[in-house]
Amino acid sequence: MDLTATMLRAAAARPRVLVASTPGGTAVRLAAERHLRLRDWPPATTPAQADLLLVAGPICPDLHTALERLWQDLPAPRARAHARIADEVPAALDAARARLASSAAQREQASPPEPGGRPPHDHHHEQSAEQDGTGGRASPEKAPWDGEHGEETEDPDPDRDNGLHAGSGDAHSSQEHHGKHGKEEKRGDGGDAHEDHQDHSGHGGHAGHGGMEMPGGLPMAEQGEDRDGLTLDQLHVPLGPFLADWPAGLRLRLVLQGDVVQAADLDEAPVLVPRPVEPFWAQPWLRAAAGEAVSSGEAARRRTASHLDSLGRLLAVAGWPAEATKAHRLRDDLLDGAPAAALAPRLERLARRIGRSRTLFWLTRGIGVVTAQDAQAAGVSGPAARAGGDVPARYRQWLTDIRHDMARLDDPSPLDPAQESPRGRWDAQQPPSAALVALLPRLLDGAELAAARMIVASLDPDLDELAACFAEVTARG
């Protein structure tokens, strides 16, 4: 009896899949998330949890190193695939599953690298992947969330046994990890680092601060004064570009003292995408601007689906996966053209449950405040500007906009390109997500690390817009 082959077949029966989305890959990511639900394959949120790695979207040479390091963080047995367009997702998942179950494929991956450091199996893949940064999420298998199987219940107290408990979400898991472990990485060459909060495992560093490196590859912390005048260790931590429920391609550099962000900077280098990118969520507005006949109902449907996608990502980061899944199912049904009458009752139940949740409000209140004046000065438009407040104000604004747009799904009137796209007024030269990204350093400064993840999720900038804008400017010379 071949015990190895038996174990590999068992692992491939229901593999956990980590989806790494590249800029321009929104449609591929959505297709991957849908196929994973249909197959009942659980998604992985960290490399340590994953059996399969699926790279979703176009090839991005700038992210090759990050992708390769993520692949190296997956434990054996493992397999990977790359889907460049949505139609390639089923075949890519099937091929990766077959490699996961193959003893020969696993032996080939475990063989020593060829000269040049590239493993033999990499001949068949243009890219591999990395997830780096901090801010882990509560693992669905570690908390007895209610509604995991899709049932919907009415409850006068939205927080009673809803799986969203103080201390169980993203905020607390990452804070506890920093307080107890404090293992970080920093690359001296400007690359990315990885820290796994959920599994509490450190990974070897590549270069220490100031060129110094501790035994085992762990970096030495610097020291500096904190806001209270105390001298504490400073850790340099990158976030992105491949965190779960994170804007694809977004890269931030944080300086932490304890679990507090002392400084935050954007990675100014744009992610280069070799082929033209069309932002998925802004497609109706781009087509209308090009003179194509687009109805206001089609735009309302796309905008509502975008808000549900952003809402689901925020709920996942906050540690409420059951409601996140419901939001994503509604998103997919909207994109499939389901009639408003069939969707309205489900959407209203979801909106009431989220909007009335006192625990979600308590977890997110007072962080990431963007006043109306701040929004105007930064050029922010759309829901973030209208909300005029903190994270709860923004997710409640999404709910308000979703309810409003649900009544317009069948509007046949032509779309005016000046109407608001999901993240604000569309401008091909200065897309609305550019202003949202520019807000992040100021909003993250002084925030706790877990709160930083929720601030980013509540703004949810779409880097497809920035990639498309940069590609157009480059093409013009």
Residue, then its C-alpha position, 0 to 999 in steps of 0.5 A: m500500500d502506497l501510504t504517501a499516495t493515499m495521503l496526497r489523494a486525501a489532501a486533494a479531496r478538499p484542498r484549501v486554496l490561497v488566492a493571490s490577486t494581481p492588479g487587473g485581476t478583479a474579474v479573475r478573483l471573483a470567478a475564483e471565489r465563486h468556484l471555490r464556494l461551488r466546489d466547497w473548497p475552503p479558502a485559505t487566508t495565510p500561506a501556512q493554511a494553504d494546499l493550493l496557490l492560485v494567482a489570479g490576474p495578469i502577469c506583473p513582473d514587479l510582483h514576481t519576487a513577492l509571488e515567489r516568496l509566497w509560494q515558498d511559504l506554502p508547506a508541502p504538499r502543495a501545488r499552484a496555478h495561474a489564471r490570467i482571465a476568468d474563464e481559465v479558473p476552473a481548468a487552473l484549479d483542476a490542474a493544481r488539484a491533480r498536481l497536489a495528488s501526484s506523488a511524482a509532482q510533489r517529488e519534483q517540487a521537493s528536488p534541489p533547485e537548479p543552477g540559478g536558484r529556480p526550482p524545476h517545477d517553475h518552468h511551467h509557471e511564469q509567476s509564483a506568489e507571496q503574502d506578506g505583511t501582518g494583520g491576520r484574521a480570525s480563522p473560521e475553524k477557530a471560532p464557532w460562528d453562527g450561520e456558517h452554512g448559509e442559514e439566515t435568521e432574524d434576531p432582535d439582538p443582532d449581536r447575540d451569538n452572531g460570531l462577532h465577539a469582542g476579542s475574536g476578530d482581526a484586531h485582537s488576534s494581531q494585537e495578541h501576536h505582537g504582544k507575545h511574539g514580536k517576530e518581524e522581517k525586513r528586507g534591506d533591498g526594498g522587498d517585502a516581508h511576511e508575518d503569519h499572525q494566525d499560525h504564530s510562526g516567524h519566517g527567516g529574514h533576509a536583511g536586518h536593520g542597518g545591514m545587521e542580521m540576527p541568528g536564524g535570519l530574524p532582524m534586530a529592532e531599532q529604537g526610538e522615542d514613542r509618542d509618550g517620550l519613552t524609548l521603545d523598539q521600532l519594527h519596520v513592517p510591510l503590509g501587502p501586496f498579497l494579504a487576504d481581503w486586501p487591495a490587490g497590489l497595494r504596498l505599505r511600509l509601517v514603523l511600529q512601536g508595540d502595536v501602534v503605527q508610528a509612521a506609514d508610507l506608500d510604496e511609490a513605485p507603481v505596479l507595471v502591468p504589461r498589457p492594458v488593464e480595464p478596471f472591472w468595477a468602472q467598466p460601465w462608466l468607461r464604456a459610456a465615456a467611449g460613446e457606448a449605450v449603457s443603461s443607468g440600471e447596469a451601472a447601478r447593478r455594478r456599483t451595488a456589487s462593488h459595494l457588497d464586495s468591499l463590505g464583505r472584505l471589511l466583514a472578513v477583516a473584522g472577523w465576521p466570515a458568515e456575513a462576509t460570505k452572504a455579502h459575496r453571494l449577493r454580489d455574485d447574484l447581482l453580477d449574474g443579472a438576478p432580478a431585484a425582486a429576488l435579491a431585495p429581501r436577502l439584501e435587506r436582512l443583511a443590511r439590518r443585521i450589519g447596520r444594527s450590530r453593536t459589536l461591529f460598531w464598537l470594534t470599529r468606532g472612532i478609527g480612520v476618521v475622514t471629515a468632509q473637509d478632509a475629503q474635499a482637501a484630498g480630492v476624495s469623492g463617493p461614499a467615503a466623502r459622503a460618509g464624513g466620519d469613521v469606519p462605521a460611517r463608511y460601511r453604513q454609507w455603503l448600506t445606504d447606497i446599496r438600498h438606493d441602487m437596488a431600486r434602480l437596477d431596471d432603470p433603462s435611462p442612458l448612463d451619464p459618465a458624470q454619474e458616480s462610479p463605485r469609488g467616486r466621480w470617474d476621471a481617467q486622468q485622476p481615478p477616484s482610488a488615487a485620492l483614497v490611496a493618498l489618504l492612507p498614510r495620514l489615517l494609519d499614523g497613530a493607529e493600532l495595527a489591527a485598526a490599520r487593516m480595517i481602515v484600509a478595508s473601509l476605504d478599499p481603493d481599487l488599484d486596477e484604476l491606478a494600473a489602468c491610468f498608469a498604463e495609459v500615461t505610459a502608452r502616451g509617452 
